[in-house]
């Protein structure tokens, strides 16, 4: 049961990276994020990822708030449950357009020359020169969030090539032309919300303090992504425990931090701190909170660079900071016996929702 919960918690995250859904195997047309990035330089990859890194950060900082730590010196109870989160993508997050550097492959160079009036004896020389150059190009198409049926397109800016044969020199001018990068499509296929779920454990309250933990111990879900692991913890403290008279609501200060690793491709770190308040009203507890937050995603992959000598593997590593810097949270929790169910809406640079099902004892 425990490992089943953990697998469910990271399955949605892994689905993004390996190009599958939780109920479908990868088909012939599916593409993983890693496969797409292997065909893009760093600048192009950052544009292609779009708001995906920010959505992951917004998800990971969600789900911490609920019923605040009580102002009790000893009110010991344990919570075990599953927290589901979803960050909303904007309507234009599925496409991008940028100016970046790009190295054309031999296949793409052949496509550009297909409509040019260059003798076949000179074409190989022109292609060799083209793939050795790094061009500044216009690039557009689906982001990682975009349609898997669309391909990224790059505009060859045009160039002049000089070739020699038998002592004679020829110069050829190639016009600008749009080329389809067939190896790069969208991955999430215009998914409106990025899902994530994690098991969460809580214990408290002792001296007005409550501890929260998230833990996934390196589960191998697929060969494509490898081990996925997550660890995070949070602490809430209700300062009213030191006051002589109780407050009308439970108010807690909190700090939360976590890190997720997925194979050798992705590492996400997230941190948040702030305040939340709740008021038990029979079987229902409304709650609200404000958090200052940050997140970053570290991307590592191998870029395939072609040259006359063959294909060269170039290691790429870069970090993108999440857009969310704060969030307001409004939600409610329903208590039924040993179970509690909560749901909330988070307002920030990226809006998100979260919900949790907990077993309390």
DAHU-V73025 format. One record per pair of residues at least 6 apart in sequence whose ideal C-beta (glycine too) atoms are under 6 Angstrom apart, sorted by the first residue. I is the first residue (numbers start at 1). J is the second residue. Records with the same first field share a line. If there is no record, write none. Layout:
I = J  J
This chain:
5 = 82  199
6 = 199  216  219
7 = 219
9 = 197  198  199
10 = 216  228
11 = 22
12 = 195  196  197
13 = 196
14 = 221  225  228
15 = 21
17 = 33  225  262
18 = 32  222  224  225
19 = 26  30  31  32  187
20 = 26
31 = 185
32 = 224
33 = 144  187
34 = 265  301
36 = 184
37 = 45  301
38 = 304
39 = 183  184
40 = 48
41 = 101
42 = 316  318
43 = 100  101
44 = 100  139
47 = 96  98
48 = 143
49 = 144
50 = 93  96  143  145
51 = 93
52 = 144  145
53 = 297  320
54 = 322  323  350
55 = 87  194
56 = 268  297
57 = 270  295  322
58 = 87  324  350  352
59 = 85  87  196
60 = 258  270
61 = 270  272  293
62 = 85  346  352  354
63 = 83  85  354
64 = 234  256
65 = 276  289  329
66 = 333  342
67 = 278  285  333
68 = 250  252  276  277  278
69 = 204  205  208  210  236  238  252
70 = 205  250
71 = 208  238  240  241
72 = 205
73 = 207
75 = 205
78 = 203  361
79 = 202  358  360
80 = 201  359
81 = 200  356  357  358
82 = 199  357
83 = 198  200  356
84 = 197  355
85 = 196  354
86 = 193  195  353
87 = 194  350  352
88 = 193  351
89 = 145  192
93 = 145
94 = 143  145  146  190
95 = 146
96 = 143
97 = 140
98 = 139
99 = 138
100 = 139
101 = 134  136
102 = 135  137  154
103 = 134  305
104 = 130  131
105 = 306
106 = 131  306
108 = 179
109 = 127  130  131
111 = 179
112 = 156  177
113 = 123
118 = 172
122 = 163
125 = 163
126 = 161
128 = 308
129 = 161
131 = 306
132 = 307
135 = 157
137 = 154  155
138 = 155
139 = 154
140 = 153
141 = 152  153
142 = 150  186
144 = 187
145 = 188
146 = 186
147 = 186  189  190
148 = 185  186  189
151 = 180  181  182  185
152 = 181  184
153 = 178  180
154 = 179  181
155 = 178
156 = 177  179
157 = 176
158 = 174  175  176
159 = 174
160 = 173
161 = 172
162 = 171
163 = 170
198 = 214
200 = 214
201 = 213
202 = 212
203 = 211
204 = 210
208 = 237  238  241
209 = 237
210 = 236
211 = 235
212 = 234
213 = 233
214 = 232  258
215 = 231
216 = 229  230
218 = 227  229
219 = 228
220 = 227
225 = 262  263
226 = 263
228 = 262
229 = 261
230 = 260
232 = 258
234 = 256
235 = 255
236 = 252  254
237 = 253
238 = 250  252
240 = 247
249 = 277  279
250 = 278
251 = 277
252 = 276
253 = 275
255 = 273
256 = 272
257 = 271
258 = 270
259 = 269
260 = 268
261 = 267
267 = 298
268 = 297
269 = 296
270 = 295
271 = 294
272 = 291  293
273 = 292
274 = 290  291  292
275 = 290
276 = 289
277 = 288
278 = 285  287
283 = 335
284 = 334
285 = 333
286 = 332
287 = 331
288 = 330
289 = 329
290 = 328
291 = 327
292 = 326
293 = 324
295 = 322
296 = 319  321
297 = 320
298 = 319
299 = 318
300 = 317
301 = 316
302 = 313  315
303 = 314  316
304 = 311
305 = 312  314
323 = 349  350
324 = 348  349  350
326 = 348
327 = 346  348
328 = 347
329 = 344  346
330 = 345
331 = 342  343  344
333 = 340  342
334 = 341
338 = 359  360
340 = 358  360
341 = 357
342 = 356
343 = 355
344 = 354
345 = 353
346 = 352
